[in-house]
Amino acid sequence: MNTEIQSINIEDLDGVATDLITLYKNKVLLLIIYNNDCLGCTGRAIPLAYEFQQKYPSIQVAGIHADFVNREGTKTSIKSVFTSGENPFPIYIDKHHQVYDQFKSEGTPQWLLITEQGELFRSIFGSQDNAKNRLFYALESLCES
């Protein structure tokens, strides 16, 4: 895969525009594109992202809430899915699902694993065991190289 990414333009939860490639320059990124209305996302994928964050402290995990018509996220609604009321990792908003479209996502959750050089290493759809295993092996491969 290894396609260089020029930018990933999103907004933080306060509505401030930012570019994740610039913000997390020289870091391995594991991004999860999700939506609060996706039960696979909130029930399996977000906990999995948190698990990967704990297992691989050298990588930066971040969530991207893809906004769709009548399924937009707000700071309050995004935080409400976490029992602590706080985000377990940085979460951003993808207005009008532009990042979702940029990476030709198959649905939610869509995982993006990006190298320190800003190249797309893997794009994986889903939250079931097959996706989990593929993510695990991709992370092992990337973090050991």
C-alpha positions as CSV (number, residue, x, y, z in Angstrom):
1,M,0.0,0.0,0.0
2,N,2.5,2.7,1.3
3,T,0.8,5.7,-0.4
4,E,2.2,9.0,1.0
5,I,-0.6,11.1,2.6
6,Q,-0.3,14.8,2.1
7,S,-2.9,15.8,4.7
8,I,-5.8,14.6,6.9
9,N,-7.9,17.7,7.5
10,I,-10.3,17.4,10.5
11,E,-11.6,19.5,13.4
12,D,-10.9,19.0,17.0
13,L,-13.9,18.8,19.4
14,D,-13.8,22.6,19.8
15,G,-14.2,23.2,16.1
16,V,-10.6,24.1,15.4
17,A,-9.3,22.9,12.0
18,T,-6.1,20.9,12.0
19,D,-4.2,18.5,9.9
20,L,-3.3,15.1,11.6
21,I,-0.3,14.5,9.4
22,T,1.3,17.8,10.5
23,L,0.1,17.4,14.1
24,Y,1.5,13.9,14.5
25,K,4.5,14.3,12.3
26,N,7.1,11.5,12.7
27,K,4.8,9.3,14.7
28,V,3.2,6.0,13.8
29,L,-0.6,6.7,13.7
30,L,-3.5,4.3,14.2
31,L,-6.6,6.1,13.2
32,I,-10.1,4.7,13.6
33,I,-12.8,6.3,11.5
34,Y,-16.1,5.6,13.3
35,N,-19.5,7.0,14.1
36,N,-21.4,6.9,17.4
37,D,-24.4,5.3,15.8
38,C,-22.3,2.3,14.8
39,L,-22.6,-0.3,17.5
40,G,-19.6,-2.3,16.2
41,C,-17.6,1.0,16.6
42,T,-18.6,1.9,20.1
43,G,-18.9,-1.7,21.4
44,R,-15.8,-3.3,19.9
45,A,-13.6,-1.0,17.8
46,I,-13.1,1.9,20.3
47,P,-12.2,-0.6,23.1
48,L,-9.9,-2.3,20.7
49,A,-8.2,1.0,19.8
50,Y,-7.7,1.7,23.5
51,E,-6.2,-1.8,23.9
52,F,-3.8,-1.1,21.1
53,Q,-2.9,2.2,22.7
54,Q,-1.9,0.4,25.9
55,K,0.0,-2.4,24.1
56,Y,1.9,-0.1,21.8
57,P,2.7,3.1,23.7
58,S,5.0,4.4,21.0
59,I,2.1,4.8,18.5
60,Q,-0.5,7.6,18.5
61,V,-4.0,6.3,18.5
62,A,-6.7,8.8,17.5
63,G,-10.4,8.6,16.6
64,I,-12.1,10.4,13.7
65,H,-15.9,10.7,14.0
66,A,-17.2,10.6,10.5
67,D,-20.2,12.9,10.3
68,F,-23.1,11.7,8.0
69,V,-26.5,13.4,7.5
70,N,-28.4,13.2,10.7
71,R,-25.5,11.3,12.4
72,E,-23.3,14.2,13.2
73,G,-21.1,14.2,16.3
74,T,-20.7,16.9,18.9
75,K,-18.2,17.2,21.8
76,T,-21.0,16.2,24.2
77,S,-22.3,13.3,22.1
78,I,-18.8,11.9,21.4
79,K,-17.8,12.0,25.1
80,S,-21.1,10.5,26.1
81,V,-20.2,7.0,24.7
82,F,-17.4,6.7,27.3
83,T,-18.4,5.6,30.8
84,S,-15.8,8.0,32.3
85,G,-17.2,10.9,30.2
86,E,-13.7,11.5,28.9
87,N,-12.1,10.4,25.7
88,P,-9.5,7.6,26.0
89,F,-7.4,9.1,23.2
90,P,-7.7,12.2,21.0
91,I,-10.9,12.3,18.9
92,Y,-11.6,14.6,16.0
93,I,-14.6,15.3,13.8
94,D,-14.7,14.6,10.0
95,K,-17.3,17.1,8.8
96,H,-19.2,15.9,5.8
97,H,-17.3,12.6,5.9
98,Q,-14.4,14.0,3.8
99,V,-11.7,11.9,5.4
100,Y,-14.0,8.9,5.2
101,D,-14.2,9.5,1.5
102,Q,-10.5,10.4,1.1
103,F,-9.6,6.9,2.2
104,K,-12.4,5.2,0.3
105,S,-13.7,3.7,3.6
106,E,-15.8,0.6,3.3
107,G,-17.9,1.6,6.3
108,T,-17.3,2.1,9.9
109,P,-15.1,1.3,11.6
110,Q,-12.3,1.9,9.1
111,W,-8.8,1.6,10.5
112,L,-5.8,3.5,9.0
113,L,-2.3,2.6,10.0
114,I,0.2,5.3,8.9
115,T,3.9,5.1,9.1
116,E,6.3,7.7,10.7
117,Q,7.0,8.9,7.2
118,G,3.3,9.7,6.6
119,E,2.6,6.7,4.3
120,L,-0.6,4.6,4.5
121,F,0.6,1.2,5.6
122,R,-2.8,-0.6,6.0
123,S,-6.4,0.3,5.7
124,I,-8.7,-2.3,7.4
125,F,-12.4,-2.3,7.7
126,G,-14.3,-3.9,10.6
127,S,-14.2,-4.7,14.3
128,Q,-14.6,-8.5,14.3
129,D,-11.8,-11.0,15.0
130,N,-10.5,-11.0,11.4
131,A,-10.0,-7.3,11.4
132,K,-8.5,-7.4,14.9
133,N,-6.0,-10.0,13.8
134,R,-5.0,-8.1,10.7
135,L,-4.5,-5.0,12.7
136,F,-2.4,-6.8,15.3
137,Y,-0.1,-8.3,12.7
138,A,0.2,-5.0,10.9
139,L,1.1,-3.2,14.1
140,E,3.6,-6.0,15.0
141,S,5.2,-5.7,11.6
142,L,5.3,-1.9,11.6
143,C,6.5,-1.5,15.2
144,E,9.2,-4.1,14.9
145,S,10.7,-2.7,11.7
